[in-house]
Amino acid sequence: MFKLFVYLVIIVPTLLAGILVTIYSFQEHLIFYPDKLSDAHPFNFNSLFEELNIEVEKNVTLNAIHFKTTNPKGLIFYHHGNAGNLQTWGTASAIFLKLGFDVFMYDYRGYGKSKGEIKHERELHADAKFLYSYLLKQYKEEEIVLFGASLGTGIAAKLAAEKSPNKLILETPYYNFYQVAKFHYPYLPTSWLLKYKLRTDRYLKDVKCPVYLIHGTEDLVVPYESSLKLKKIKPDAQLIAIENGSHSNLDSFDTYLKQLYKIFSVE
């Protein structure tokens, strides 16, 4: 009986505490899935582009691709998802180039050729702000459209709340990271463990520019309900539902392409 008592009161809680501490300490490995590239990797795209390496702070250099078109209408500042790198995400530029916009994409710290390591949420936001200031040297603020995909939606939303871009487009946005963690790890005390909050629900309240929410109704990574909840917070946001769309295939639907054309008023 005493052994059972010791097991239940001392050993089990100690083991659980150890597991939770481990999860807290290594949660970056559960959130971020960077695909690294060698510095010598040659990017290959079907459009004109310039590769950039921008130092945002000591020992942190972000690799970026600046796609350019003739007589651009403006710039799409693109914040990608939590996996892959610019080689895989770069193809997303094609539709925007066709719409007449330049596109600027970058890899987060530790992704692709970017140097540094993500250790805190504030680094994600600080890097985005730094790059925004960099882009303002080349484009007027009213020409800049912020685009966020998945992980990038919270980053783009906070930036839009603090700046004055032309538009904010969020593809498969989460309500906040608490909700994402709760959805995928329902049995963990995520509100205690999570270092990364990414409160899109709070950021949107302060966004002054037009907001567009694009979401697949069959998304199993970030549920469609996330956009429905964001729409309640930001009633003037336009919610675009892609019927039967999942998390990473929206650009394969005609509805998605037609809606992008409509957003940018291209006939």
N, C-alpha and C positions, 0 to 999 in steps of 0.2 A: 504493500500500500504506500509506504514511504517512497519507494522508488518511482511509483507512478506519480506521486505528488511532485517529486523533484523533476521528473520528465515534463509534466504539464506546466509547472509554475516557473521552472528555471530554463530547462534545455530548449523547449519549444519556442518560448518568447525570444531567447537569445538567437536561435537559428533564424527566426522571422526577422528580427532586427538586423541581423547580418545580411540577409537577402535584400531588405529594403535599402540599407546603406549602399550595397553594391549597385542596385538599380539606380539610386540617386547619383552615385559617382560616375556611372557609365551610361547615363541616359542619352548622351550624344550619339552613342552607337545604335540606339533604338530609334532615333529621330532622323539623323542625317546618314545618307548612303552615298558618299562621294565616290566618283569614279575618276581616279587620278590619271593624268597624262604626262608623258615625258615632255620636257621643255622643247625637245626637237620635233615633237609631233606636228606634222603639217596638216592644218585644217583644209578641208576640201568641201566647197560649197559651189552651187551653180550661180551665185550672184557675186557682184563685186563687194569686197569687204576689206577692212583694215583690222589687223590684230594689234591689240594694245596691252601693255602691262603697266598698271597704274598703282603707284605706291600710296597707300592710304595711311600708313604709319610705319614706324621702324619694324623691319622684318615681316611686313605684311604687304604683299603685292597682289593685286587682283587682275587676273587675265580677262580680257574683254574682246568682243568682236563688234565692230561698228559696220553694219551693212548700209550701203548708200545707194540711193537711186537718183535719177536725174530730176532736177527741180522738185525737191521734196516738199510735201504739204506740211510736214512736221516730223516729229520723232516719236517712236514707240520705245519707251524705257522699260525693258522686259526683265522681270524677276522670275526665275524658273523654279521648278519643284525641288524636292529633297533628294533626288537621285540623278545619276548621270553627270553630264558635263556639257560644255558648249558644243562639242561635236554632235551630240545627240539632240540637243535642244535647238541648235542653230537652224534646222530645217523649218522651225516654226516661224521664221522670219519671212518666208516666201509669200504668204498671204498679205502681209503688211506692205511688203515691197510692191506687190501688185496693186495695192490700194494707193500707192504713191507716197509711202512714208519710209524714212530712214528707220533703222532698228538698231538699238544698242542693247546688247546682252552681256552679262558678266557671270563668271563663276564665283560662288561664295568661297570663303577661306577653306582651303584644303580640297576643293573640287578642281578637276582638270589640271591646269597649270598654275592655278592660284596658290600663293604661299600663305602660310599662317594656319591657324586652327581655331575653330569655333568653340569658345568656352563659355559664352554668355550671350543672352539675347541682345543685349545692348550693342554688341559688335555687329550684328546683322543690320540693325537700324543705323548705326554710325557709318557703316560702309555705304549703305544706300544713300544717305545724306551727302556724303563726300562725293560720290559719283554724280549726284544730282547737281551739285555746285559745279563740278567739272563740266557737265553738259550745258549748263547755263552760259558758259563762255562761248558756246557755238550756236545755241538755239534760244529763242525767246521763250519765256516760261509758258506763254499761252500756246506755244507750238508743241509742248511736251505732253504726251499721253502716257500715263502709268499703267502698266499691264502686269498683273500678278497671276501666276499659275500655281495652284496647290499651296505648298509651303510659302511661295512668294506672295500670296495674297495678303497675308498679315503685314509683311514688310512694305508692300506697295500701299496698303491702306493707311498705315501710320505715316508714311512719307506724304501721302496726299492730304492728311489731316494737318500737317505742319507746313505744307507748301501750297502753291496755287496752280496746279497743272490744268491742262485743258479738259481731261477726262480721267476717270479711274475705271479700269475694266478688270474684274476679278473672275477668273475661271476656276471652277470647283473650290470656292472659298470655304473655309471653316469658320464657325461662330467664334471660337477661341480654342486655344490648344488644350484647355481643360477638357472641353467636350470631345475633342479628338482622342485624347488619352483615355477618357472614360469609356468611349465607344470601343476601343481596341483592347483595353485592359480593365474591364469592369470590376474585377476583384481586388484591384490595387488602390491604396489611398492616394490617388494621383494629385489631389489638391495639396497634399503635403509634400509630395516627392518632386513635382514638376518645377524645373528651373525656368522653363520656356513658357511664357504665358500667351504671348501673341494675341492680344485682346482686340481682334477685329471688331467685335461688338462695341467696344468703346471708341475705337478710332473712327468708325464710320459716322458717329454723331458729330464729329468736327470737320468732316469733309464738305467743302463748299461746291466743288465741281460736280458735273453729272457723273452718276455711278451706275455701272452695269454689272449685274451678277449673272454669270453663265454657268449652268450646272446640268449634269446628266441625271435623269430621274432614277437610274439604276446604279448610281455610284456606291460602291461598297467600301471605299476608302474614307471618303468624306461624304456622309449622307446628304442627299438632296435637301433634307429638312434643315440643314445648316443655312442654306440660302433663304429658305422660307422664314427662318428666325431673323436673319439679317434684314430681310425686306421689312419686317415689322419695326425694326429699329430705325431703318432708313426708308420710310414710305415712298419717297420720291425716287428711289433707286428703281431701275428697270430690271426685272427678273426675267431671264431668258431660259426657259426649260428646254433641254434637248431630250425628247422622248426616247427612252431605251438607251440613252448614252451612259457610259460608265465613267471611270475616273480619267482615263488617258486616251480615249478614242473620239473625243468630240469633233475634232477636225475632219473626221471621216463622214460626218453627216452634212447633207446639203443645208439643213436648217442652220447649222453653226455658221457656215460660210455666208449664207444669205443675211443672217443677223449682223455679222460683222460689216458687211457691205451697207446695211441699213444704218448701223451706228455711225459710220463715217459718211453717210449720205452719198454713196456711189451708186449710180444706176448701171 
